Amino acid sequence: MKDDVIVNDRWGKDTRHKHGGYYTTEYTAGMEGNTQPWEESRGMGFSYGYNRAEQINDYRSDRELVLMLVDLVSRGGNLLLDIGPTGDGRIPVIMQERLLDLGRWLKVNGEAIYGTRPWTSTRQWSAGERQKLNTGEFMTRYEVTDYVDRKKPGQAIIECFFTSKGNDVYAIIPGLPGSRFELRSVSAPSGMKPVLLGTSGGALQWSKSGDGIAINLPQGSADTSKAQHAWVIKLPGLKMAQ
């Protein structure tokens, strides 16, 4: 059955990240720069299933889960997000709510997630000091907001994540990017028609800017921004600058 069955790397002593059809991590930032298929496995809280001792603050917020999914997929990983029933077989309401939140985001932006692959660059950083991802096998600190929210002066933040599918590149921007967003060290074909997923306004206006491009974006309300958590620009034919 070797051509039909895939096996993870958790089936024997010293097999982790050495053997198996795909590698796994548990409660970490996953893997980076790895050509082997991999996935990050975790629960919404500190437990894989239902744990009645956990309080609401122990659960990841909807924003954290969306950005975690985006970050892991941009690096080529899969997110295995576990939920667990209570003793009488019910899925706790907070778990239902988080799944519905993820579903609403994916309904609009799933094109940038499903069937995609890492692009030449996985993310764009702002200027400043970059924090290193705590990759590993299990139980290392992974707070995705450490990388997208500036928490101290001089800190670099991830301005957008990249995924790709065929000739299309997707720039996934945490939060509401404002009226103008710049992508650096990229080149675009002259006839490129970028589109903001989830909107019906047609192609976005863009222009060359320095060693990259600047894209004009429509303005949304604060409520819309909060609900979206991350905006996706589809960029046909985008390439890294030579």
Biotite code that builds the C-alpha atoms (Angstrom):
import biotite.structure as struc

atoms = struc.array([
    struc.Atom([0.000, 0.000, 0.000], chain_id="A", res_id=1, res_name="MET", atom_name="CA", element="C"),
    struc.Atom([3.022, 2.279, -0.164], chain_id="A", res_id=2, res_name="LYS", atom_name="CA", element="C"),
    struc.Atom([1.587, 4.273, -3.084], chain_id="A", res_id=3, res_name="ASP", atom_name="CA", element="C"),
    struc.Atom([-1.762, 4.893, -1.393], chain_id="A", res_id=4, res_name="ASP", atom_name="CA", element="C"),
    struc.Atom([-1.075, 5.351, 2.337], chain_id="A", res_id=5, res_name="VAL", atom_name="CA", element="C"),
    struc.Atom([0.838, 8.179, 3.953], chain_id="A", res_id=6, res_name="ILE", atom_name="CA", element="C"),
    struc.Atom([2.360, 7.773, 7.399], chain_id="A", res_id=7, res_name="VAL", atom_name="CA", element="C"),
    struc.Atom([3.495, 10.454, 9.820], chain_id="A", res_id=8, res_name="ASN", atom_name="CA", element="C"),
    struc.Atom([6.757, 10.363, 11.763], chain_id="A", res_id=9, res_name="ASP", atom_name="CA", element="C"),
    struc.Atom([5.315, 9.444, 15.174], chain_id="A", res_id=10, res_name="ARG", atom_name="CA", element="C"),
    struc.Atom([5.389, 5.656, 15.060], chain_id="A", res_id=11, res_name="TRP", atom_name="CA", element="C"),
    struc.Atom([8.623, 4.582, 16.727], chain_id="A", res_id=12, res_name="GLY", atom_name="CA", element="C"),
    struc.Atom([11.704, 5.599, 18.640], chain_id="A", res_id=13, res_name="LYS", atom_name="CA", element="C"),
    struc.Atom([13.832, 8.256, 16.963], chain_id="A", res_id=14, res_name="ASP", atom_name="CA", element="C"),
    struc.Atom([11.549, 8.508, 13.918], chain_id="A", res_id=15, res_name="THR", atom_name="CA", element="C"),
    struc.Atom([10.504, 12.141, 14.376], chain_id="A", res_id=16, res_name="ARG", atom_name="CA", element="C"),
    struc.Atom([11.645, 14.270, 11.409], chain_id="A", res_id=17, res_name="HIS", atom_name="CA", element="C"),
    struc.Atom([13.551, 11.279, 10.006], chain_id="A", res_id=18, res_name="LYS", atom_name="CA", element="C"),
    struc.Atom([11.029, 8.768, 8.659], chain_id="A", res_id=19, res_name="HIS", atom_name="CA", element="C"),
    struc.Atom([7.471, 8.869, 7.352], chain_id="A", res_id=20, res_name="GLY", atom_name="CA", element="C"),
    struc.Atom([5.576, 10.397, 4.457], chain_id="A", res_id=21, res_name="GLY", atom_name="CA", element="C"),
    struc.Atom([5.190, 13.701, 6.300], chain_id="A", res_id=22, res_name="TYR", atom_name="CA", element="C"),
    struc.Atom([6.725, 15.247, 9.385], chain_id="A", res_id=23, res_name="TYR", atom_name="CA", element="C"),
    struc.Atom([4.840, 16.606, 12.368], chain_id="A", res_id=24, res_name="THR", atom_name="CA", element="C"),
    struc.Atom([5.338, 19.172, 15.094], chain_id="A", res_id=25, res_name="THR", atom_name="CA", element="C"),
    struc.Atom([3.214, 19.712, 18.203], chain_id="A", res_id=26, res_name="GLU", atom_name="CA", element="C"),
    struc.Atom([2.555, 23.108, 19.755], chain_id="A", res_id=27, res_name="TYR", atom_name="CA", element="C"),
    struc.Atom([5.446, 24.851, 17.987], chain_id="A", res_id=28, res_name="THR", atom_name="CA", element="C"),
    struc.Atom([5.888, 27.267, 15.087], chain_id="A", res_id=29, res_name="ALA", atom_name="CA", element="C"),
    struc.Atom([6.218, 24.263, 12.784], chain_id="A", res_id=30, res_name="GLY", atom_name="CA", element="C"),
    struc.Atom([9.093, 23.941, 10.336], chain_id="A", res_id=31, res_name="MET", atom_name="CA", element="C"),
    struc.Atom([10.820, 26.300, 7.937], chain_id="A", res_id=32, res_name="GLU", atom_name="CA", element="C"),
    struc.Atom([12.840, 25.754, 4.776], chain_id="A", res_id=33, res_name="GLY", atom_name="CA", element="C"),
    struc.Atom([11.829, 22.083, 4.681], chain_id="A", res_id=34, res_name="ASN", atom_name="CA", element="C"),
    struc.Atom([11.016, 20.245, 1.449], chain_id="A", res_id=35, res_name="THR", atom_name="CA", element="C"),
    struc.Atom([9.328, 17.313, 3.215], chain_id="A", res_id=36, res_name="GLN", atom_name="CA", element="C"),
    struc.Atom([5.545, 17.733, 3.683], chain_id="A", res_id=37, res_name="PRO", atom_name="CA", element="C"),
    struc.Atom([4.755, 18.653, 7.285], chain_id="A", res_id=38, res_name="TRP", atom_name="CA", element="C"),
    struc.Atom([1.997, 19.750, 9.600], chain_id="A", res_id=39, res_name="GLU", atom_name="CA", element="C"),
    struc.Atom([1.655, 21.508, 12.946], chain_id="A", res_id=40, res_name="GLU", atom_name="CA", element="C"),
    struc.Atom([-0.656, 19.650, 15.329], chain_id="A", res_id=41, res_name="SER", atom_name="CA", element="C"),
    struc.Atom([-2.298, 21.465, 18.254], chain_id="A", res_id=42, res_name="ARG", atom_name="CA", element="C"),
    struc.Atom([-5.534, 22.164, 20.063], chain_id="A", res_id=43, res_name="GLY", atom_name="CA", element="C"),
    struc.Atom([-7.332, 25.481, 20.375], chain_id="A", res_id=44, res_name="MET", atom_name="CA", element="C"),
    struc.Atom([-6.174, 25.696, 23.982], chain_id="A", res_id=45, res_name="GLY", atom_name="CA", element="C"),
    struc.Atom([-3.446, 23.879, 25.881], chain_id="A", res_id=46, res_name="PHE", atom_name="CA", element="C"),
    struc.Atom([-5.159, 20.514, 25.468], chain_id="A", res_id=47, res_name="SER", atom_name="CA", element="C"),
    struc.Atom([-5.831, 18.499, 22.334], chain_id="A", res_id=48, res_name="TYR", atom_name="CA", element="C"),
    struc.Atom([-9.390, 17.742, 23.347], chain_id="A", res_id=49, res_name="GLY", atom_name="CA", element="C"),
    struc.Atom([-11.927, 19.150, 25.774], chain_id="A", res_id=50, res_name="TYR", atom_name="CA", element="C"),
    struc.Atom([-10.475, 20.103, 29.148], chain_id="A", res_id=51, res_name="ASN", atom_name="CA", element="C"),
    struc.Atom([-12.981, 21.481, 31.632], chain_id="A", res_id=52, res_name="ARG", atom_name="CA", element="C"),
    struc.Atom([-10.178, 23.090, 33.634], chain_id="A", res_id=53, res_name="ALA", atom_name="CA", element="C"),
    struc.Atom([-9.362, 25.457, 30.761], chain_id="A", res_id=54, res_name="GLU", atom_name="CA", element="C"),
    struc.Atom([-10.817, 28.952, 30.851], chain_id="A", res_id=55, res_name="GLN", atom_name="CA", element="C"),
    struc.Atom([-11.652, 31.265, 27.953], chain_id="A", res_id=56, res_name="ILE", atom_name="CA", element="C"),
    struc.Atom([-8.250, 32.966, 28.126], chain_id="A", res_id=57, res_name="ASN", atom_name="CA", element="C"),
    struc.Atom([-6.603, 29.589, 27.501], chain_id="A", res_id=58, res_name="ASP", atom_name="CA", element="C"),
    struc.Atom([-8.139, 29.425, 24.026], chain_id="A", res_id=59, res_name="TYR", atom_name="CA", element="C"),
    struc.Atom([-6.618, 31.010, 20.946], chain_id="A", res_id=60, res_name="ARG", atom_name="CA", element="C"),
    struc.Atom([-8.648, 33.927, 19.622], chain_id="A", res_id=61, res_name="SER", atom_name="CA", element="C"),
    struc.Atom([-10.189, 33.809, 16.149], chain_id="A", res_id=62, res_name="ASP", atom_name="CA", element="C"),
    struc.Atom([-7.573, 36.306, 14.937], chain_id="A", res_id=63, res_name="ARG", atom_name="CA", element="C"),
    struc.Atom([-4.725, 34.203, 16.310], chain_id="A", res_id=64, res_name="GLU", atom_name="CA", element="C"),
    struc.Atom([-6.060, 31.069, 14.615], chain_id="A", res_id=65, res_name="LEU", atom_name="CA", element="C"),
    struc.Atom([-6.495, 32.802, 11.249], chain_id="A", res_id=66, res_name="VAL", atom_name="CA", element="C"),
    struc.Atom([-2.979, 34.252, 11.349], chain_id="A", res_id=67, res_name="LEU", atom_name="CA", element="C"),
    struc.Atom([-1.542, 30.963, 12.580], chain_id="A", res_id=68, res_name="MET", atom_name="CA", element="C"),
    struc.Atom([-3.145, 29.155, 9.638], chain_id="A", res_id=69, res_name="LEU", atom_name="CA", element="C"),
    struc.Atom([-1.787, 31.749, 7.203], chain_id="A", res_id=70, res_name="VAL", atom_name="CA", element="C"),
    struc.Atom([1.716, 31.648, 8.661], chain_id="A", res_id=71, res_name="ASP", atom_name="CA", element="C"),
    struc.Atom([1.970, 27.850, 8.640], chain_id="A", res_id=72, res_name="LEU", atom_name="CA", element="C"),
    struc.Atom([0.586, 27.489, 5.103], chain_id="A", res_id=73, res_name="VAL", atom_name="CA", element="C"),
    struc.Atom([2.909, 30.213, 3.784], chain_id="A", res_id=74, res_name="SER", atom_name="CA", element="C"),
    struc.Atom([5.833, 28.044, 4.914], chain_id="A", res_id=75, res_name="ARG", atom_name="CA", element="C"),
    struc.Atom([4.415, 24.924, 3.286], chain_id="A", res_id=76, res_name="GLY", atom_name="CA", element="C"),
    struc.Atom([2.769, 23.396, 6.334], chain_id="A", res_id=77, res_name="GLY", atom_name="CA", element="C"),
    struc.Atom([-0.674, 22.090, 7.197], chain_id="A", res_id=78, res_name="ASN", atom_name="CA", element="C"),
    struc.Atom([-2.552, 23.056, 10.363], chain_id="A", res_id=79, res_name="LEU", atom_name="CA", element="C"),
    struc.Atom([-4.106, 20.105, 12.190], chain_id="A", res_id=80, res_name="LEU", atom_name="CA", element="C"),
    struc.Atom([-6.391, 21.845, 14.685], chain_id="A", res_id=81, res_name="LEU", atom_name="CA", element="C"),
    struc.Atom([-7.857, 19.448, 17.199], chain_id="A", res_id=82, res_name="ASP", atom_name="CA", element="C"),
    struc.Atom([-11.187, 19.761, 18.960], chain_id="A", res_id=83, res_name="ILE", atom_name="CA", element="C"),
    struc.Atom([-12.784, 17.405, 21.481], chain_id="A", res_id=84, res_name="GLY", atom_name="CA", element="C"),
    struc.Atom([-16.283, 16.622, 22.735], chain_id="A", res_id=85, res_name="PRO", atom_name="CA", element="C"),
    struc.Atom([-17.517, 16.875, 26.294], chain_id="A", res_id=86, res_name="THR", atom_name="CA", element="C"),
    struc.Atom([-18.447, 13.722, 28.205], chain_id="A", res_id=87, res_name="GLY", atom_name="CA", element="C"),
    struc.Atom([-21.935, 13.687, 26.675], chain_id="A", res_id=88, res_name="ASP", atom_name="CA", element="C"),
    struc.Atom([-20.660, 14.083, 23.112], chain_id="A", res_id=89, res_name="GLY", atom_name="CA", element="C"),
    struc.Atom([-21.206, 17.831, 22.593], chain_id="A", res_id=90, res_name="ARG", atom_name="CA", element="C"),
    struc.Atom([-18.625, 20.050, 20.898], chain_id="A", res_id=91, res_name="ILE", atom_name="CA", element="C"),
    struc.Atom([-18.111, 23.008, 23.279], chain_id="A", res_id=92, res_name="PRO", atom_name="CA", element="C"),
    struc.Atom([-19.645, 26.225, 21.982], chain_id="A", res_id=93, res_name="VAL", atom_name="CA", element="C"),
    struc.Atom([-16.324, 28.098, 22.039], chain_id="A", res_id=94, res_name="ILE", atom_name="CA", element="C"),
    struc.Atom([-14.804, 25.456, 19.757], chain_id="A", res_id=95, res_name="MET", atom_name="CA", element="C"),
    struc.Atom([-17.789, 25.698, 17.424], chain_id="A", res_id=96, res_name="GLN", atom_name="CA", element="C"),
    struc.Atom([-17.409, 29.463, 17.358], chain_id="A", res_id=97, res_name="GLU", atom_name="CA", element="C"),
    struc.Atom([-13.720, 29.304, 16.488], chain_id="A", res_id=98, res_name="ARG", atom_name="CA", element="C"),
    struc.Atom([-14.354, 26.841, 13.662], chain_id="A", res_id=99, res_name="LEU", atom_name="CA", element="C"),
    struc.Atom([-17.120, 29.042, 12.264], chain_id="A", res_id=100, res_name="LEU", atom_name="CA", element="C"),
    struc.Atom([-14.795, 32.065, 12.438], chain_id="A", res_id=101, res_name="ASP", atom_name="CA", element="C"),
    struc.Atom([-12.132, 30.191, 10.472], chain_id="A", res_id=102, res_name="LEU", atom_name="CA", element="C"),
    struc.Atom([-14.769, 29.034, 8.008], chain_id="A", res_id=103, res_name="GLY", atom_name="CA", element="C"),
    struc.Atom([-16.027, 32.557, 7.399], chain_id="A", res_id=104, res_name="ARG", atom_name="CA", element="C"),
    struc.Atom([-12.505, 33.755, 6.664], chain_id="A", res_id=105, res_name="TRP", atom_name="CA", element="C"),
    struc.Atom([-11.798, 30.799, 4.369], chain_id="A", res_id=106, res_name="LEU", atom_name="CA", element="C"),
    struc.Atom([-15.069, 31.305, 2.511], chain_id="A", res_id=107, res_name="LYS", atom_name="CA", element="C"),
    struc.Atom([-13.708, 34.645, 1.310], chain_id="A", res_id=108, res_name="VAL", atom_name="CA", element="C"),
    struc.Atom([-9.993, 33.904, 1.190], chain_id="A", res_id=109, res_name="ASN", atom_name="CA", element="C"),
    struc.Atom([-9.654, 30.136, 0.831], chain_id="A", res_id=110, res_name="GLY", atom_name="CA", element="C"),
    struc.Atom([-8.249, 30.548, -2.679], chain_id="A", res_id=111, res_name="GLU", atom_name="CA", element="C"),
    struc.Atom([-5.036, 31.777, -1.040], chain_id="A", res_id=112, res_name="ALA", atom_name="CA", element="C"),
    struc.Atom([-4.851, 28.691, 1.195], chain_id="A", res_id=113, res_name="ILE", atom_name="CA", element="C"),
    struc.Atom([-6.231, 25.561, -0.488], chain_id="A", res_id=114, res_name="TYR", atom_name="CA", element="C"),
    struc.Atom([-3.925, 23.939, -3.015], chain_id="A", res_id=115, res_name="GLY", atom_name="CA", element="C"),
    struc.Atom([-1.220, 26.570, -2.613], chain_id="A", res_id=116, res_name="THR", atom_name="CA", element="C"),
    struc.Atom([2.528, 26.210, -2.259], chain_id="A", res_id=117, res_name="ARG", atom_name="CA", element="C"),
    struc.Atom([5.200, 28.415, -0.684], chain_id="A", res_id=118, res_name="PRO", atom_name="CA", element="C"),
    struc.Atom([6.341, 31.223, -2.966], chain_id="A", res_id=119, res_name="TRP", atom_name="CA", element="C"),
    struc.Atom([9.970, 32.193, -3.542], chain_id="A", res_id=120, res_name="THR", atom_name="CA", element="C"),
    struc.Atom([9.675, 34.369, -0.430], chain_id="A", res_id=121, res_name="SER", atom_name="CA", element="C"),
    struc.Atom([7.350, 33.336, 2.383], chain_id="A", res_id=122, res_name="THR", atom_name="CA", element="C"),
    struc.Atom([6.868, 36.791, 3.948], chain_id="A", res_id=123, res_name="ARG", atom_name="CA", element="C"),
    struc.Atom([7.745, 40.471, 3.771], chain_id="A", res_id=124, res_name="GLN", atom_name="CA", element="C"),
    struc.Atom([9.274, 42.086, 6.845], chain_id="A", res_id=125, res_name="TRP", atom_name="CA", element="C"),
    struc.Atom([9.303, 45.727, 7.805], chain_id="A", res_id=126, res_name="SER", atom_name="CA", element="C"),
    struc.Atom([12.556, 47.418, 8.772], chain_id="A", res_id=127, res_name="ALA", atom_name="CA", element="C"),
    struc.Atom([13.881, 46.615, 12.227], chain_id="A", res_id=128, res_name="GLY", atom_name="CA", element="C"),
    struc.Atom([15.085, 43.687, 14.304], chain_id="A", res_id=129, res_name="GLU", atom_name="CA", element="C"),
    struc.Atom([13.512, 40.386, 13.265], chain_id="A", res_id=130, res_name="ARG", atom_name="CA", element="C"),
    struc.Atom([12.500, 37.775, 15.797], chain_id="A", res_id=131, res_name="GLN", atom_name="CA", element="C"),
    struc.Atom([13.413, 34.200, 14.962], chain_id="A", res_id=132, res_name="LYS", atom_name="CA", element="C"),
    struc.Atom([10.662, 31.588, 14.774], chain_id="A", res_id=133, res_name="LEU", atom_name="CA", element="C"),
    struc.Atom([10.800, 28.973, 17.528], chain_id="A", res_id=134, res_name="ASN", atom_name="CA", element="C"),
    struc.Atom([10.642, 25.926, 15.295], chain_id="A", res_id=135, res_name="THR", atom_name="CA", element="C"),
    struc.Atom([11.122, 22.493, 16.812], chain_id="A", res_id=136, res_name="GLY", atom_name="CA", element="C"),
    struc.Atom([9.476, 19.137, 17.429], chain_id="A", res_id=137, res_name="GLU", atom_name="CA", element="C"),
    struc.Atom([7.169, 20.022, 20.292], chain_id="A", res_id=138, res_name="PHE", atom_name="CA", element="C"),
    struc.Atom([6.312, 22.577, 22.956], chain_id="A", res_id=139, res_name="MET", atom_name="CA", element="C"),
    struc.Atom([8.158, 25.749, 21.944], chain_id="A", res_id=140, res_name="THR", atom_name="CA", element="C"),
    struc.Atom([6.750, 29.253, 22.242], chain_id="A", res_id=141, res_name="ARG", atom_name="CA", element="C"),
    struc.Atom([4.652, 30.213, 19.244], chain_id="A", res_id=142, res_name="TYR", atom_name="CA", element="C"),
    struc.Atom([2.666, 33.431, 19.522], chain_id="A", res_id=143, res_name="GLU", atom_name="CA", element="C"),
    struc.Atom([1.979, 34.525, 15.973], chain_id="A", res_id=144, res_name="VAL", atom_name="CA", element="C"),
    struc.Atom([1.155, 38.025, 17.191], chain_id="A", res_id=145, res_name="THR", atom_name="CA", element="C"),
    struc.Atom([4.793, 38.338, 18.310], chain_id="A", res_id=146, res_name="ASP", atom_name="CA", element="C"),
    struc.Atom([5.635, 38.621, 14.615], chain_id="A", res_id=147, res_name="TYR", atom_name="CA", element="C"),
    struc.Atom([2.764, 40.699, 13.214], chain_id="A", res_id=148, res_name="VAL", atom_name="CA", element="C"),
    struc.Atom([2.182, 43.189, 16.053], chain_id="A", res_id=149, res_name="ASP", atom_name="CA", element="C"),
    struc.Atom([4.973, 45.570, 17.038], chain_id="A", res_id=150, res_name="ARG", atom_name="CA", element="C"),
    struc.Atom([5.537, 45.079, 20.761], chain_id="A", res_id=151, res_name="LYS", atom_name="CA", element="C"),
    struc.Atom([8.718, 47.073, 21.260], chain_id="A", res_id=152, res_name="LYS", atom_name="CA", element="C"),
    struc.Atom([10.523, 49.938, 19.504], chain_id="A", res_id=153, res_name="PRO", atom_name="CA", element="C"),
    struc.Atom([12.761, 48.904, 16.631], chain_id="A", res_id=154, res_name="GLY", atom_name="CA", element="C"),
    struc.Atom([11.018, 45.563, 16.143], chain_id="A", res_id=155, res_name="GLN", atom_name="CA", element="C"),
    struc.Atom([10.448, 44.288, 12.607], chain_id="A", res_id=156, res_name="ALA", atom_name="CA", element="C"),
    struc.Atom([6.987, 42.898, 11.895], chain_id="A", res_id=157, res_name="ILE", atom_name="CA", element="C"),
    struc.Atom([5.644, 40.692, 9.136], chain_id="A", res_id=158, res_name="ILE", atom_name="CA", element="C"),
    struc.Atom([3.787, 43.003, 6.771], chain_id="A", res_id=159, res_name="GLU", atom_name="CA", element="C"),
    struc.Atom([2.419, 40.210, 4.625], chain_id="A", res_id=160, res_name="CYS", atom_name="CA", element="C"),
    struc.Atom([2.660, 36.474, 4.027], chain_id="A", res_id=161, res_name="PHE", atom_name="CA", element="C"),
    struc.Atom([2.932, 34.911, 0.572], chain_id="A", res_id=162, res_name="PHE", atom_name="CA", element="C"),
    struc.Atom([1.415, 31.787, -0.965], chain_id="A", res_id=163, res_name="THR", atom_name="CA", element="C"),
    struc.Atom([1.286, 30.763, -4.611], chain_id="A", res_id=164, res_name="SER", atom_name="CA", element="C"),
    struc.Atom([-0.751, 28.653, -7.006], chain_id="A", res_id=165, res_name="LYS", atom_name="CA", element="C"),
    struc.Atom([0.327, 28.252, -10.604], chain_id="A", res_id=166, res_name="GLY", atom_name="CA", element="C"),
    struc.Atom([1.116, 31.717, -11.955], chain_id="A", res_id=167, res_name="ASN", atom_name="CA", element="C"),
    struc.Atom([-0.730, 33.506, -9.146], chain_id="A", res_id=168, res_name="ASP", atom_name="CA", element="C"),
    struc.Atom([0.833, 34.918, -5.993], chain_id="A", res_id=169, res_name="VAL", atom_name="CA", element="C"),
    struc.Atom([-1.229, 35.820, -2.939], chain_id="A", res_id=170, res_name="TYR", atom_name="CA", element="C"),
    struc.Atom([-0.110, 38.529, -0.525], chain_id="A", res_id=171, res_name="ALA", atom_name="CA", element="C"),
    struc.Atom([-1.915, 37.982, 2.785], chain_id="A", res_id=172, res_name="ILE", atom_name="CA", element="C"),
    struc.Atom([-1.848, 41.128, 4.889], chain_id="A", res_id=173, res_name="ILE", atom_name="CA", element="C"),
    struc.Atom([-2.639, 41.018, 8.635], chain_id="A", res_id=174, res_name="PRO", atom_name="CA", element="C"),
    struc.Atom([-5.321, 43.558, 9.552], chain_id="A", res_id=175, res_name="GLY", atom_name="CA", element="C"),
    struc.Atom([-6.465, 46.442, 7.380], chain_id="A", res_id=176, res_name="LEU", atom_name="CA", element="C"),
    struc.Atom([-3.523, 47.645, 5.264], chain_id="A", res_id=177, res_name="PRO", atom_name="CA", element="C"),
    struc.Atom([-4.722, 51.187, 4.610], chain_id="A", res_id=178, res_name="GLY", atom_name="CA", element="C"),
    struc.Atom([-5.146, 52.939, 1.278], chain_id="A", res_id=179, res_name="SER", atom_name="CA", element="C"),
    struc.Atom([-1.731, 52.027, -0.129], chain_id="A", res_id=180, res_name="ARG", atom_name="CA", element="C"),
    struc.Atom([0.356, 48.897, 0.299], chain_id="A", res_id=181, res_name="PHE", atom_name="CA", element="C"),
    struc.Atom([3.886, 48.427, -0.971], chain_id="A", res_id=182, res_name="GLU", atom_name="CA", element="C"),
    struc.Atom([5.562, 45.197, -1.971], chain_id="A", res_id=183, res_name="LEU", atom_name="CA", element="C"),
    struc.Atom([9.340, 45.441, -2.106], chain_id="A", res_id=184, res_name="ARG", atom_name="CA", element="C"),
    struc.Atom([11.888, 43.551, -4.206], chain_id="A", res_id=185, res_name="SER", atom_name="CA", element="C"),
    struc.Atom([9.269, 42.327, -6.671], chain_id="A", res_id=186, res_name="VAL", atom_name="CA", element="C"),
    struc.Atom([8.527, 42.810, -10.360], chain_id="A", res_id=187, res_name="SER", atom_name="CA", element="C"),
    struc.Atom([5.149, 42.661, -12.073], chain_id="A", res_id=188, res_name="ALA", atom_name="CA", element="C"),
    struc.Atom([4.085, 42.357, -15.713], chain_id="A", res_id=189, res_name="PRO", atom_name="CA", element="C"),
    struc.Atom([2.827, 45.642, -17.111], chain_id="A", res_id=190, res_name="SER", atom_name="CA", element="C"),
    struc.Atom([-0.680, 44.305, -17.610], chain_id="A", res_id=191, res_name="GLY", atom_name="CA", element="C"),
    struc.Atom([-1.049, 42.734, -14.162], chain_id="A", res_id=192, res_name="MET", atom_name="CA", element="C"),
    struc.Atom([-4.535, 43.055, -12.680], chain_id="A", res_id=193, res_name="LYS", atom_name="CA", element="C"),
    struc.Atom([-4.346, 42.576, -8.909], chain_id="A", res_id=194, res_name="PRO", atom_name="CA", element="C"),
    struc.Atom([-7.580, 41.790, -7.094], chain_id="A", res_id=195, res_name="VAL", atom_name="CA", element="C"),
    struc.Atom([-8.558, 42.093, -3.442], chain_id="A", res_id=196, res_name="LEU", atom_name="CA", element="C"),
    struc.Atom([-10.364, 38.858, -2.584], chain_id="A", res_id=197, res_name="LEU", atom_name="CA", element="C"),
    struc.Atom([-13.867, 39.317, -1.219], chain_id="A", res_id=198, res_name="GLY", atom_name="CA", element="C"),
    struc.Atom([-14.532, 42.575, -3.068], chain_id="A", res_id=199, res_name="THR", atom_name="CA", element="C"),
    struc.Atom([-16.317, 43.233, -6.331], chain_id="A", res_id=200, res_name="SER", atom_name="CA", element="C"),
    struc.Atom([-14.518, 46.438, -7.302], chain_id="A", res_id=201, res_name="GLY", atom_name="CA", element="C"),
    struc.Atom([-12.474, 44.877, -10.077], chain_id="A", res_id=202, res_name="GLY", atom_name="CA", element="C"),
    struc.Atom([-8.739, 45.232, -10.624], chain_id="A", res_id=203, res_name="ALA", atom_name="CA", element="C"),
    struc.Atom([-6.768, 47.407, -8.230], chain_id="A", res_id=204, res_name="LEU", atom_name="CA", element="C"),
    struc.Atom([-4.648, 50.313, -9.422], chain_id="A", res_id=205, res_name="GLN", atom_name="CA", element="C"),
    struc.Atom([-0.918, 49.913, -8.939], chain_id="A", res_id=206, res_name="TRP", atom_name="CA", element="C"),
    struc.Atom([2.362, 51.538, -9.933], chain_id="A", res_id=207, res_name="SER", atom_name="CA", element="C"),
    struc.Atom([6.076, 50.887, -9.714], chain_id="A", res_id=208, res_name="LYS", atom_name="CA", element="C"),
    struc.Atom([7.674, 52.095, -6.491], chain_id="A", res_id=209, res_name="SER", atom_name="CA", element="C"),
    struc.Atom([11.402, 51.817, -5.874], chain_id="A", res_id=210, res_name="GLY", atom_name="CA", element="C"),
    struc.Atom([12.408, 48.183, -6.355], chain_id="A", res_id=211, res_name="ASP", atom_name="CA", element="C"),
    struc.Atom([8.804, 47.007, -6.068], chain_id="A", res_id=212, res_name="GLY", atom_name="CA", element="C"),
    struc.Atom([5.210, 48.086, -6.568], chain_id="A", res_id=213, res_name="ILE", atom_name="CA", element="C"),
    struc.Atom([2.601, 50.125, -4.691], chain_id="A", res_id=214, res_name="ALA", atom_name="CA", element="C"),
    struc.Atom([-1.036, 49.011, -4.740], chain_id="A", res_id=215, res_name="ILE", atom_name="CA", element="C"),
    struc.Atom([-3.997, 51.288, -4.081], chain_id="A", res_id=216, res_name="ASN", atom_name="CA", element="C"),
    struc.Atom([-6.608, 49.635, -1.878], chain_id="A", res_id=217, res_name="LEU", atom_name="CA", element="C"),
    struc.Atom([-10.263, 50.449, -1.198], chain_id="A", res_id=218, res_name="PRO", atom_name="CA", element="C"),
    struc.Atom([-11.073, 51.669, 2.273], chain_id="A", res_id=219, res_name="GLN", atom_name="CA", element="C"),
    struc.Atom([-13.125, 49.476, 4.579], chain_id="A", res_id=220, res_name="GLY", atom_name="CA", element="C"),
    struc.Atom([-14.792, 50.189, 7.887], chain_id="A", res_id=221, res_name="SER", atom_name="CA", element="C"),
    struc.Atom([-13.165, 49.379, 11.219], chain_id="A", res_id=222, res_name="ALA", atom_name="CA", element="C"),
    struc.Atom([-15.790, 46.689, 11.819], chain_id="A", res_id=223, res_name="ASP", atom_name="CA", element="C"),
    struc.Atom([-14.970, 45.053, 8.507], chain_id="A", res_id=224, res_name="THR", atom_name="CA", element="C"),
    struc.Atom([-11.278, 45.160, 9.326], chain_id="A", res_id=225, res_name="SER", atom_name="CA", element="C"),
    struc.Atom([-11.806, 43.495, 12.665], chain_id="A", res_id=226, res_name="LYS", atom_name="CA", element="C"),
    struc.Atom([-13.882, 40.705, 11.188], chain_id="A", res_id=227, res_name="ALA", atom_name="CA", element="C"),
    struc.Atom([-11.487, 40.035, 8.349], chain_id="A", res_id=228, res_name="GLN", atom_name="CA", element="C"),
    struc.Atom([-8.245, 39.684, 10.369], chain_id="A", res_id=229, res_name="HIS", atom_name="CA", element="C"),
    struc.Atom([-6.210, 39.339, 7.154], chain_id="A", res_id=230, res_name="ALA", atom_name="CA", element="C"),
    struc.Atom([-6.747, 40.698, 3.643], chain_id="A", res_id=231, res_name="TRP", atom_name="CA", element="C"),
    struc.Atom([-5.606, 38.893, 0.508], chain_id="A", res_id=232, res_name="VAL", atom_name="CA", element="C"),
    struc.Atom([-4.371, 40.472, -2.722], chain_id="A", res_id=233, res_name="ILE", atom_name="CA", element="C"),
    struc.Atom([-4.173, 38.150, -5.717], chain_id="A", res_id=234, res_name="LYS", atom_name="CA", element="C"),
    struc.Atom([-1.235, 39.092, -7.955], chain_id="A", res_id=235, res_name="LEU", atom_name="CA", element="C"),
    struc.Atom([-1.078, 37.241, -11.310], chain_id="A", res_id=236, res_name="PRO", atom_name="CA", element="C"),
    struc.Atom([2.455, 36.920, -12.680], chain_id="A", res_id=237, res_name="GLY", atom_name="CA", element="C"),
    struc.Atom([4.241, 38.563, -9.744], chain_id="A", res_id=238, res_name="LEU", atom_name="CA", element="C"),
    struc.Atom([7.917, 37.631, -9.462], chain_id="A", res_id=239, res_name="LYS", atom_name="CA", element="C"),
    struc.Atom([10.782, 38.378, -7.147], chain_id="A", res_id=240, res_name="MET", atom_name="CA", element="C"),
    struc.Atom([13.040, 41.127, -8.497], chain_id="A", res_id=241, res_name="ALA", atom_name="CA", element="C"),
    struc.Atom([16.220, 39.885, -10.114], chain_id="A", res_id=242, res_name="GLN", atom_name="CA", element="C"),
])
